[in-house]
Amino acid sequence: MQALMQMQPIKGIDDPSRIRVVIFVNGQMLHVALPELLKAQQSTLTDLEARVAALESASSGPLP
């Protein structure tokens, strides 16, 4: 645990695909490339933005 406290921030990444994220699940240590981890979040965010836009455009019409 002491080693984790001494970790330094990453600066000046030329190739973000080389960043790996370590995840602990059910007592196992897994790793994944950062862009792969973010793809699912970006997709979810894009879907949410589309839903919000649809709601906003639907409510801009006359109210019943």
Biopython code that builds the backbone (N, CA, C, O; Angstrom):
import numpy as np
from Bio.PDB.StructureBuilder import StructureBuilder

atoms = [
    (1, "MET", "N", (0.822, -1.199, 0.000)),
    (1, "MET", "CA", (0.000, 0.000, 0.000)),
    (1, "MET", "C", (0.863, 1.259, 0.000)),
    (1, "MET", "O", (0.481, 2.282, -0.567)),
    (2, "GLN", "N", (2.014, 1.178, 0.631)),
    (2, "GLN", "CA", (2.914, 2.322, 0.680)),
    (2, "GLN", "C", (3.333, 2.750, -0.726)),
    (2, "GLN", "O", (3.456, 3.944, -0.998)),
    (3, "ALA", "N", (3.557, 1.773, -1.630)),
    (3, "ALA", "CA", (3.972, 2.087, -3.003)),
    (3, "ALA", "C", (2.900, 2.867, -3.734)),
    (3, "ALA", "O", (3.213, 3.743, -4.540)),
    (4, "LEU", "N", (1.631, 2.561, -3.464)),
    (4, "LEU", "CA", (0.546, 3.284, -4.128)),
    (4, "LEU", "C", (0.534, 4.750, -3.730)),
    (4, "LEU", "O", (0.181, 5.610, -4.538)),
    (5, "MET", "N", (0.909, 5.040, -2.517)),
    (5, "MET", "CA", (0.903, 6.418, -2.031)),
    (5, "MET", "C", (2.022, 7.236, -2.677)),
    (5, "MET", "O", (1.962, 8.465, -2.664)),
    (6, "GLN", "N", (3.033, 6.588, -3.236)),
    (6, "GLN", "CA", (4.162, 7.294, -3.819)),
    (6, "GLN", "C", (4.052, 7.428, -5.334)),
    (6, "GLN", "O", (4.994, 7.894, -5.974)),
    (7, "MET", "N", (2.935, 7.035, -5.916)),
    (7, "MET", "CA", (2.783, 7.104, -7.373)),
    (7, "MET", "C", (2.731, 8.557, -7.834)),
    (7, "MET", "O", (2.141, 9.411, -7.172)),
    (8, "GLN", "N", (3.348, 8.819, -8.958)),
    (8, "GLN", "CA", (3.389, 10.161, -9.517)),
    (8, "GLN", "C", (2.374, 10.293, -10.648)),
    (8, "GLN", "O", (2.084, 9.303, -11.319)),
    (9, "PRO", "N", (1.821, 11.496, -10.881)),
    (9, "PRO", "CA", (0.897, 11.681, -11.994)),
    (9, "PRO", "C", (1.603, 11.525, -13.338)),
    (9, "PRO", "O", (2.806, 11.758, -13.457)),
    (10, "ILE", "N", (0.834, 11.131, -14.338)),
    (10, "ILE", "CA", (1.368, 10.947, -15.685)),
    (10, "ILE", "C", (1.216, 12.253, -16.449)),
    (10, "ILE", "O", (0.156, 12.878, -16.420)),
    (11, "LYS", "N", (2.279, 12.661, -17.132)),
    (11, "LYS", "CA", (2.234, 13.900, -17.913)),
    (11, "LYS", "C", (2.744, 13.619, -19.319)),
    (11, "LYS", "O", (3.604, 12.760, -19.510)),
    (12, "GLY", "N", (2.216, 14.342, -20.303)),
    (12, "GLY", "CA", (2.747, 14.301, -21.658)),
    (12, "GLY", "C", (2.645, 12.959, -22.345)),
    (12, "GLY", "O", (3.627, 12.481, -22.913)),
    (13, "ILE", "N", (1.488, 12.346, -22.304)),
    (13, "ILE", "CA", (1.307, 11.041, -22.945)),
    (13, "ILE", "C", (1.205, 11.238, -24.456)),
    (13, "ILE", "O", (0.314, 11.941, -24.932)),
    (14, "ASP", "N", (2.108, 10.625, -25.205)),
    (14, "ASP", "CA", (2.075, 10.710, -26.664)),
    (14, "ASP", "C", (1.086, 9.726, -27.263)),
    (14, "ASP", "O", (0.473, 10.015, -28.291)),
    (15, "ASP", "N", (0.922, 8.569, -26.636)),
    (15, "ASP", "CA", (0.049, 7.521, -27.167)),
    (15, "ASP", "C", (-0.882, 7.017, -26.057)),
    (15, "ASP", "O", (-0.520, 6.097, -25.323)),
    (16, "PRO", "N", (-2.094, 7.619, -25.926)),
    (16, "PRO", "CA", (-3.011, 7.228, -24.847)),
    (16, "PRO", "C", (-3.400, 5.750, -24.871)),
    (16, "PRO", "O", (-3.807, 5.210, -23.843)),
    (17, "SER", "N", (-3.284, 5.091, -26.017)),
    (17, "SER", "CA", (-3.663, 3.683, -26.080)),
    (17, "SER", "C", (-2.702, 2.805, -25.273)),
    (17, "SER", "O", (-3.000, 1.645, -24.989)),
    (18, "ARG", "N", (-1.565, 3.361, -24.912)),
    (18, "ARG", "CA", (-0.596, 2.594, -24.121)),
    (18, "ARG", "C", (-0.866, 2.692, -22.620)),
    (18, "ARG", "O", (-0.205, 2.015, -21.832)),
    (19, "ILE", "N", (-1.828, 3.524, -22.215)),
    (19, "ILE", "CA", (-2.183, 3.634, -20.799)),
    (19, "ILE", "C", (-3.058, 2.444, -20.435)),
    (19, "ILE", "O", (-4.055, 2.169, -21.103)),
    (20, "ARG", "N", (-2.684, 1.747, -19.386)),
    (20, "ARG", "CA", (-3.456, 0.611, -18.902)),
    (20, "ARG", "C", (-4.062, 0.980, -17.557)),
    (20, "ARG", "O", (-3.424, 1.642, -16.738)),
    (21, "VAL", "N", (-5.290, 0.551, -17.336)),
    (21, "VAL", "CA", (-5.991, 0.792, -16.081)),
    (21, "VAL", "C", (-6.117, -0.548, -15.357)),
    (21, "VAL", "O", (-6.548, -1.538, -15.947)),
    (22, "VAL", "N", (-5.743, -0.575, -14.090)),
    (22, "VAL", "CA", (-5.838, -1.790, -13.288)),
    (22, "VAL", "C", (-7.135, -1.728, -12.486)),
    (22, "VAL", "O", (-7.441, -0.722, -11.846)),
    (23, "ILE", "N", (-7.892, -2.829, -12.537)),
    (23, "ILE", "CA", (-9.174, -2.928, -11.850)),
    (23, "ILE", "C", (-9.132, -4.174, -10.969)),
    (23, "ILE", "O", (-8.686, -5.236, -11.405)),
    (24, "PHE", "N", (-9.592, -4.040, -9.745)),
    (24, "PHE", "CA", (-9.688, -5.187, -8.843)),
    (24, "PHE", "C", (-11.138, -5.632, -8.800)),
    (24, "PHE", "O", (-12.013, -4.859, -8.409)),
    (25, "VAL", "N", (-11.405, -6.889, -9.204)),
    (25, "VAL", "CA", (-12.745, -7.451, -9.229)),
    (25, "VAL", "C", (-12.705, -8.844, -8.608)),
    (25, "VAL", "O", (-11.928, -9.699, -9.034)),
    (26, "ASN", "N", (-13.542, -9.064, -7.605)),
    (26, "ASN", "CA", (-13.635, -10.388, -6.976)),
    (26, "ASN", "C", (-12.265, -10.963, -6.599)),
    (26, "ASN", "O", (-11.995, -12.145, -6.806)),
    (27, "GLY", "N", (-11.425, -10.117, -6.052)),
    (27, "GLY", "CA", (-10.116, -10.575, -5.611)),
    (27, "GLY", "C", (-9.101, -10.777, -6.722)),
    (27, "GLY", "O", (-7.997, -11.259, -6.470)),
    (28, "GLN", "N", (-9.460, -10.417, -7.947)),
    (28, "GLN", "CA", (-8.541, -10.560, -9.073)),
    (28, "GLN", "C", (-8.131, -9.185, -9.586)),
    (28, "GLN", "O", (-8.901, -8.226, -9.531)),
    (29, "MET", "N", (-6.912, -9.112, -10.082)),
    (29, "MET", "CA", (-6.412, -7.885, -10.675)),
    (29, "MET", "C", (-6.512, -8.024, -12.198)),
    (29, "MET", "O", (-5.915, -8.927, -12.784)),
    (30, "LEU", "N", (-7.260, -7.138, -12.823)),
    (30, "LEU", "CA", (-7.431, -7.135, -14.275)),
    (30, "LEU", "C", (-6.886, -5.825, -14.820)),
    (30, "LEU", "O", (-6.787, -4.842, -14.086)),
    (31, "HIS", "N", (-6.532, -5.802, -16.097)),
    (31, "HIS", "CA", (-6.105, -4.537, -16.695)),
    (31, "HIS", "C", (-6.735, -4.398, -18.079)),
    (31, "HIS", "O", (-7.037, -5.383, -18.753)),
    (32, "VAL", "N", (-6.917, -3.158, -18.470)),
    (32, "VAL", "CA", (-7.530, -2.847, -19.753)),
    (32, "VAL", "C", (-6.924, -1.539, -20.258)),
    (32, "VAL", "O", (-6.505, -0.691, -19.469)),
    (33, "ALA", "N", (-6.883, -1.388, -21.567)),
    (33, "ALA", "CA", (-6.400, -0.128, -22.151)),
    (33, "ALA", "C", (-7.419, 0.968, -21.854)),
    (33, "ALA", "O", (-8.624, 0.748, -21.972)),
    (34, "LEU", "N", (-6.944, 2.126, -21.475)),
    (34, "LEU", "CA", (-7.827, 3.240, -21.121)),
    (34, "LEU", "C", (-8.840, 3.568, -22.218)),
    (34, "LEU", "O", (-10.017, 3.743, -21.905)),
    (35, "PRO", "N", (-8.436, 3.660, -23.503)),
    (35, "PRO", "CA", (-9.432, 3.968, -24.535)),
    (35, "PRO", "C", (-10.545, 2.919, -24.619)),
    (35, "PRO", "O", (-11.694, 3.263, -24.899)),
    (36, "GLU", "N", (-10.223, 1.657, -24.384)),
    (36, "GLU", "CA", (-11.247, 0.609, -24.409)),
    (36, "GLU", "C", (-12.228, 0.782, -23.254)),
    (36, "GLU", "O", (-13.430, 0.576, -23.416)),
    (37, "LEU", "N", (-11.715, 1.156, -22.105)),
    (37, "LEU", "CA", (-12.556, 1.380, -20.934)),
    (37, "LEU", "C", (-13.490, 2.566, -21.162)),
    (37, "LEU", "O", (-14.641, 2.550, -20.727)),
    (38, "LEU", "N", (-12.990, 3.587, -21.841)),
    (38, "LEU", "CA", (-13.786, 4.794, -22.062)),
    (38, "LEU", "C", (-14.802, 4.653, -23.195)),
    (38, "LEU", "O", (-15.761, 5.423, -23.249)),
    (39, "LYS", "N", (-14.618, 3.689, -24.099)),
    (39, "LYS", "CA", (-15.547, 3.511, -25.219)),
    (39, "LYS", "C", (-16.976, 3.289, -24.741)),
    (39, "LYS", "O", (-17.909, 3.904, -25.257)),
    (40, "ALA", "N", (-17.145, 2.419, -23.764)),
    (40, "ALA", "CA", (-18.486, 2.138, -23.245)),
    (40, "ALA", "C", (-19.085, 3.380, -22.599)),
    (40, "ALA", "O", (-20.277, 3.646, -22.755)),
    (41, "GLN", "N", (-18.276, 4.138, -21.880)),
    (41, "GLN", "CA", (-18.773, 5.360, -21.246)),
    (41, "GLN", "C", (-19.142, 6.409, -22.293)),
    (41, "GLN", "O", (-20.147, 7.104, -22.146)),
    (42, "GLN", "N", (-18.341, 6.525, -23.343)),
    (42, "GLN", "CA", (-18.633, 7.487, -24.402)),
    (42, "GLN", "C", (-19.923, 7.120, -25.120)),
    (42, "GLN", "O", (-20.720, 7.998, -25.449)),
    (43, "SER", "N", (-20.135, 5.837, -25.365)),
    (43, "SER", "CA", (-21.350, 5.372, -26.019)),
    (43, "SER", "C", (-22.577, 5.686, -25.161)),
    (43, "SER", "O", (-23.596, 6.152, -25.671)),
    (44, "THR", "N", (-22.471, 5.429, -23.862)),
    (44, "THR", "CA", (-23.569, 5.714, -22.945)),
    (44, "THR", "C", (-23.849, 7.215, -22.895)),
    (44, "THR", "O", (-25.008, 7.629, -22.886)),
    (45, "LEU", "N", (-22.806, 8.021, -22.864)),
    (45, "LEU", "CA", (-22.963, 9.469, -22.828)),
    (45, "LEU", "C", (-23.607, 9.976, -24.116)),
    (45, "LEU", "O", (-24.465, 10.858, -24.068)),
    (46, "THR", "N", (-23.210, 9.436, -25.258)),
    (46, "THR", "CA", (-23.791, 9.827, -26.539)),
    (46, "THR", "C", (-25.278, 9.491, -26.581)),
    (46, "THR", "O", (-26.085, 10.297, -27.046)),
    (47, "ASP", "N", (-25.644, 8.306, -26.098)),
    (47, "ASP", "CA", (-27.058, 7.912, -26.042)),
    (47, "ASP", "C", (-27.850, 8.834, -25.122)),
    (47, "ASP", "O", (-28.968, 9.233, -25.450)),
    (48, "LEU", "N", (-27.283, 9.168, -23.991)),
    (48, "LEU", "CA", (-27.956, 10.060, -23.042)),
    (48, "LEU", "C", (-28.150, 11.450, -23.634)),
    (48, "LEU", "O", (-29.209, 12.055, -23.471)),
    (49, "GLU", "N", (-27.132, 11.953, -24.320)),
    (49, "GLU", "CA", (-27.246, 13.273, -24.951)),
    (49, "GLU", "C", (-28.350, 13.271, -26.011)),
    (49, "GLU", "O", (-29.080, 14.253, -26.143)),
    (50, "ALA", "N", (-28.479, 12.177, -26.767)),
    (50, "ALA", "CA", (-29.528, 12.081, -27.778)),
    (50, "ALA", "C", (-30.908, 12.061, -27.126)),
    (50, "ALA", "O", (-31.842, 12.679, -27.636)),
    (51, "ARG", "N", (-31.040, 11.364, -26.014)),
    (51, "ARG", "CA", (-32.323, 11.316, -25.310)),
    (51, "ARG", "C", (-32.700, 12.682, -24.750)),
    (51, "ARG", "O", (-33.861, 13.083, -24.822)),
    (52, "VAL", "N", (-31.726, 13.397, -24.193)),
    (52, "VAL", "CA", (-31.981, 14.735, -23.659)),
    (52, "VAL", "C", (-32.390, 15.675, -24.793)),
    (52, "VAL", "O", (-33.324, 16.461, -24.636)),
    (53, "ALA", "N", (-31.708, 15.603, -25.920)),
    (53, "ALA", "CA", (-32.047, 16.450, -27.064)),
    (53, "ALA", "C", (-33.466, 16.160, -27.554)),
    (53, "ALA", "O", (-34.207, 17.082, -27.897)),
    (54, "ALA", "N", (-33.843, 14.882, -27.587)),
    (54, "ALA", "CA", (-35.199, 14.514, -28.019)),
    (54, "ALA", "C", (-36.237, 15.055, -27.045)),
    (54, "ALA", "O", (-37.280, 15.554, -27.468)),
    (55, "LEU", "N", (-35.967, 14.964, -25.765)),
    (55, "LEU", "CA", (-36.900, 15.509, -24.771)),
    (55, "LEU", "C", (-37.019, 17.025, -24.878)),
    (55, "LEU", "O", (-38.110, 17.584, -24.764)),
    (56, "GLU", "N", (-35.893, 17.675, -25.097)),
    (56, "GLU", "CA", (-35.912, 19.138, -25.230)),
    (56, "GLU", "C", (-36.682, 19.568, -26.463)),
    (56, "GLU", "O", (-37.440, 20.537, -26.410)),
    (57, "SER", "N", (-36.504, 18.870, -27.567)),
    (57, "SER", "CA", (-37.210, 19.257, -28.786)),
    (57, "SER", "C", (-38.702, 18.938, -28.667)),
    (57, "SER", "O", (-39.533, 19.662, -29.216)),
    (58, "ALA", "N", (-39.045, 17.871, -27.961)),
    (58, "ALA", "CA", (-40.454, 17.522, -27.776)),
    (58, "ALA", "C", (-41.148, 18.532, -26.873)),
    (58, "ALA", "O", (-42.330, 18.817, -27.067)),
    (59, "SER", "N", (-40.447, 19.073, -25.902)),
    (59, "SER", "CA", (-41.085, 20.011, -24.962)),
    (59, "SER", "C", (-41.118, 21.440, -25.515)),
    (59, "SER", "O", (-41.759, 22.309, -24.924)),
    (60, "SER", "N", (-40.441, 21.695, -26.630)),
    (60, "SER", "CA", (-40.435, 23.063, -27.169)),
    (60, "SER", "C", (-41.721, 23.381, -27.924)),
    (60, "SER", "O", (-41.993, 24.538, -28.244)),
    (61, "GLY", "N", (-42.504, 22.352, -28.204)),
    (61, "GLY", "CA", (-43.787, 22.581, -28.888)),
    (61, "GLY", "C", (-44.825, 23.091, -27.901)),
    (61, "GLY", "O", (-44.528, 23.246, -26.716)),
    (62, "PRO", "N", (-46.041, 23.353, -28.373)),
    (62, "PRO", "CA", (-47.095, 23.873, -27.500)),
    (62, "PRO", "C", (-47.490, 22.828, -26.444)),
    (62, "PRO", "O", (-47.590, 21.635, -26.729)),
    (63, "LEU", "N", (-47.704, 23.304, -25.253)),
    (63, "LEU", "CA", (-48.138, 22.423, -24.172)),
    (63, "LEU", "C", (-49.633, 22.145, -24.293)),
    (63, "LEU", "O", (-50.383, 23.027, -24.710)),
    (64, "PRO", "N", (-50.082, 20.948, -23.943)),
    (64, "PRO", "CA", (-51.519, 20.625, -24.033)),
    (64, "PRO", "C", (-52.360, 21.372, -23.033)),
    (64, "PRO", "O", (-53.578, 21.197, -22.998)),
]
sb = StructureBuilder()
sb.init_structure("model")
sb.init_model(0)
sb.init_chain("A")
sb.init_seg("    ")
for serial, (resi, resn, name, xyz) in enumerate(atoms, 1):
    if name == "N":
        sb.init_residue(resn, " ", resi, " ")
    sb.init_atom(name, np.array(xyz, "f"), 0.0, 1.0, " ", f" {name:<3s}", serial, name[0])
structure = sb.get_structure()
